[in-house]
């Protein structure tokens, strides 16, 4: 979620610069994001065990876009003379991120406990995956409703 959230928000904020016919700033932001990503991915490759290098690189990608989002938001806020509502943007992304994180952790725990208790069944991996996935979806929807995530209303049957 962080990756898609930060990437999507970054992409959306760049449209603000294009609206002002400023194409240099999006280019500069892309250079900064790419530089941060390259540095972090290289560090993951050199410092992490091979088993965790790719996971670290995925985290580096997400982190580079989160940093890029912050830099872009600050720059666009300055460009619009403070008209960019940073609190509202943060709230928009913080709520689903919190719900997804909690749901993902719960789904992982449920899938892990199912896989440990179903060691003799040949379908144990599939059953564990299904149990964890169902738990994640249900918990996310519950938390999204509790957190009053307004985008949830656009889903058929949930609004």
Secondary structure as UniProt FT lines:
FT   HELIX           2..19
FT   TURN            20..21
FT   HELIX           24..47
FT   HELIX           50..79
FT   TURN            80..82
FT   HELIX           86..117
FT   TURN            118..120
FT   TURN            122..123
FT   HELIX           124..146
FT   TURN            147..148
FT   HELIX           150..154
FT   TURN            156..158
//
